[in-house]
């Protein structure tokens, strides 16, 4: 099933309307090393972890050298376990996390690539900066050493109402365009999960994070 799902998705995910290639990141929360490796063998090049402990436990068992993303809420005291092992931190959702990533990265002699997480739906249950602060936050975080800001990440509200989702997704693309006008490093708008990725790509996302669409329903006994 995993192999078929990956091949179907890779064939289905086309460039977005802006002519940008869309990167498929497999969200591997609760998945076994064996299933992750099956997805990689089928063509997945990027995988995203939500939990540091899972990232550490599975790190050495992952085959094929995929690009490693961290896509979940990251506690400050766990940043040290990811430095030098993560290709893209997608969930920089508060300034103190950016400061900790900067400090740890500088100490390790590496530059950490990051996305700024925007709470586009203003939901209390989700982290991220307010939309209207996006440009100010970008400038502040960009001034920190050993960090390279390469774009934005967002999670749309959990609803099937396209009348709600589409304007929010388009607002994210608008912010992405404004930041890209300020920095040549901006290249990723990570927006879209298994339930809404098609809409997000239509609105300009160029990176999607899919778990259920690849692996099926999650198994929480891992």
MARNUKOL-949787 format. One record per residue (C-alpha): x, y, z; residue in one letter. Coordinates in pm, whole numbers, plus 32768, in hexadecimal, padded with zeros to 4 digits. Layout:
BEGIN
((X,Y,Z),"A") ...
This chain:
BEGIN
((8000,8000,8000),"X") ((8113,80F6,805D),"X") ((81C9,80C7,7F15),"X") ((808A,80F6,7E4C),"X") ((802A,822C,7F12),"X") ((817E,82CD,7EDE),"X") ((8182,828A,7D69),"X") ((801F,830B,7D43),"X") ((806E,844C,7E00),"X") ((81B1,848D,7D44),"X") ((80F4,8468,7BFD),"X") ((7FD3,8541,7C76),"X") ((8093,8662,7D14),"X") ((80DF,8753,7BFB),"X") ((8186,88A8,7BFF),"X") ((80BB,89B7,7CA9),"X") ((8019,8ACD,7BD9),"X") ((8153,8BA0,7C05),"X") ((8221,8A9D,7B4D),"X") ((82D3,8A25,7C87),"X") ((8325,88BB,7CCD),"X") ((8266,8836,7DFC),"X") ((8336,8774,7EF9),"X") ((828A,864D,7F9F),"X") ((82F5,8620,8109),"X") ((8285,84D8,81A7),"X") ((8208,851B,8308),"X") ((828C,83EA,83C2),"X") ((81F8,841A,851D),"X") ((81BD,82C3,85C2),"X") ((8234,8207,848C),"X") ((8328,80E5,84A8),"X") ((8483,80F5,8413),"X") ((841F,7FDF,8326),"X") ((82F3,809F,829E),"X") ((83BB,81E2,8280),"X") ((84C5,812A,81BA),"X") ((83B9,8094,80D8),"X") ((833E,81F4,808A),"X") ((84A1,8269,8041),"X") ((84E1,8140,7F5E),"X") ((83A2,819B,7EA2),"X") ((841F,82FB,7E5B),"X") ((83FB,83D4,7F92),"X") ((8525,84C0,7FB0),"X") ((84BC,858D,80E1),"X") ((8437,8519,8232),"X") ((83AE,85E7,8353),"X") ((83B2,8590,84C4),"X") ((82CD,8622,85D0),"X") ((8378,859E,8709),"X") ((84E5,85B4,876A),"X") ((84E7,8461,8817),"X") ((8463,83B3,86E1),"X") ((8560,8471,860D),"X") ((867C,83F5,86EB),"X") ((85FF,8291,870C),"X") ((85D2,825F,8596),"X") ((86ED,8336,8511),"X") ((87F0,8226,84D3),"X") ((86F3,8135,843B),"X") ((867E,821A,8324),"X") ((8708,81AF,81D2),"X") ((873F,8271,8092),"X") ((87BA,83B7,812F),"X") ((8677,8481,8110),"X") ((866B,85EF,816B),"X") ((85FE,860C,82D6),"X") ((84F8,870A,833F),"X") ((847B,8755,849C),"X") ((830E,87B8,847F),"X") ((8287,87A6,85E4),"X") ((8288,8886,8715),"X") ((83EE,8893,8792),"X") ((8442,88C0,8901),"X") ((8572,8996,894B),"X") ((8621,888A,8A1B),"X") ((8612,8795,88F8),"X") ((86AA,8870,87EA),"X") ((8805,87EA,883C),"X") ((87A4,868E,87BF),"X") ((874F,870C,8663),"X") ((886D,87F9,8614),"X") ((8938,8785,84EB),"X") ((8843,866A,84A1),"X") ((8717,872F,8420),"X") ((870E,87C0,82C1),"X") ((85E5,88A7,82F8),"X") ((8539,8919,8437),"X") ((83D9,8962,83C0),"X") ((8338,89C0,850A),"X") ((83ED,8AF4,858E),"X") ((82BA,8B72,8642),"X") ((8349,8C64,8745),"X") ((8473,8D49,8765),"X") ((8512,8C94,888A),"X") ((8524,8B58,87B8),"X") ((85D2,8C18,86A3),"X") ((86C9,8C9E,87A6),"X") ((8711,8B40,882A),"X") ((873F,8AB4,86CB),"X") ((8829,8BD4,867D),"X") ((88F6,8BA5,87B8),"X") ((8916,8A2C,8792),"X") ((8961,8A42,861E),"X") ((8A6C,8B4A,864C),"X") ((8B0D,8A7C,875D),"X") ((8B10,8949,867C),"X") ((8B99,8A0A,8553),"X") ((8A6B,89C8,8475),"X") ((8962,8A9C,83CD),"X") ((8801,8A21,8411),"X") ((86FC,8A4C,82FE),"X") ((85A7,8AB0,8383),"X") ((8441,8B06,832A),"X") ((8375,8BFA,83F9),"X") ((822C,8B65,846C),"X") ((80FD,8C48,8443),"X") ((7FBA,8C07,8500),"X") ((7EE8,8C66,83D4),"X") ((7D9C,8C09,8477),"X") ((7DE7,8CB6,85C4),"X") ((7D9B,8B6C,8674),"X") ((7DEB,8B4B,87E5),"X") ((7E38,89DA,87B4),"X") ((7F53,8A23,86BE),"X") ((80A1,8ACE,86E0),"X") ((8134,8BD1,85FC),"X") ((8156,8D45,85CD),"X") ((8031,8E24,8576),"X") ((800A,8E64,8403),"X") ((8022,8FDD,8426),"X") ((8172,8FBA,84D6),"X") ((8207,8EE1,83C4),"X") ((82EC,8FE2,8323),"X") ((8363,9071,846F),"X") ((83AA,8F13,84F5),"X") ((8463,8EB6,83B8),"X") ((854C,8FDF,83D9),"X") ((858C,8F9E,854B),"X") ((85D9,8E2D,8520),"X") ((86A8,8E6B,83E7),"X") ((878E,8F47,84B8),"X") ((87F0,8E20,8597),"X") ((8939,8D72,8548),"X") ((8953,8C0F,84BD),"X") ((87EC,8C08,843D),"X") ((8772,8C17,82D6),"X") ((8600,8C62,82AC),"X") ((8581,8BB8,8170),"X") ((840B,8BEF,8185),"X") ((82C8,8BB8,8240),"X") ((81FE,8A9B,82CE),"X") ((808D,8A97,8326),"X") ((7F78,89A8,8389),"X") ((7E1D,8A04,8313),"X") ((7CF2,89D2,83FB),"X") ((7C54,8877,83FC),"X") ((7B20,88B7,832B),"X") ((7A9C,884C,81D9),"X") ((7A17,89A9,8192),"X") ((7AE0,8A28,806B),"X") ((7A45,8B7C,809F),"X") ((7B0F,8B8D,81E1),"X") ((7C49,8ADA,816E),"X") ((7C8B,8B75,801A),"X") ((7CA6,8CE2,808D),"X") ((7D92,8C7A,81A6),"X") ((7E6D,8BB4,80B9),"X") ((7E7A,8CDA,7FC9),"X") ((7EDC,8DC2,80E8),"X") ((8000,8CDC,8133),"X") ((8070,8CEB,7FCA),"X") ((8059,8E67,7FD5),"X") ((8139,8E75,8109),"X") ((822A,8D82,8065),"X") ((823F,8E67,7F35),"X") ((8283,8F99,800D),"X") ((839C,8EE9,80C6),"X") ((842D,8E64,7F84),"X") ((8442,8FCD,7F13),"X") ((8522,900F,8040),"X") ((8601,8EDC,8032),"X") ((8683,8DF8,7F24),"X") ((8694,8CDD,8024),"X") ((8519,8CC0,8032),"X") ((84AD,8B93,7F65),"X") ((83BC,8AB9,802E),"X") ((824F,8AE4,8087),"X") ((8204,89A8,814C),"X") ((808B,898B,815F),"X") ((7FA9,8862,812B),"X") ((7F69,8717,81D4),"X") ((7EAB,85E0,816C),"X") ((7D55,8685,8182),"X") ((7D9D,87CF,80D5),"X") ((7EDB,87B2,8008),"X") ((7E32,87D5,7EB5),"X") ((7D91,891E,7F16),"X") ((7ED9,899A,7FA9),"X") ((7F9C,894A,7E6D),"X") ((7E92,89FD,7D9E),"X") ((7EC9,8B2F,7E7A),"X") ((8044,8B2A,7E57),"X") ((80D6,8A37,7F52),"X") ((8217,8994,7ED7),"X") ((824B,889E,7FF4),"X") ((814A,87B0,8089),"X") ((8160,86D3,81BE),"X") ((80A0,858E,818F),"X") ((8081,846F,8283),"X") ((7F31,83C1,8269),"X") ((7F34,83D7,80EC),"X") ((8075,830A,80EB),"X") ((8062,8227,821A),"X") ((7EEF,8211,8263),"X") ((7E5D,825A,83BD),"X") ((7F60,828A,84CC),"X") ((7FB2,817A,85C6),"X") ((7FE8,820C,871D),"X") ((8081,80D6,87BC),"X") ((81DF,8126,8735),"X") 
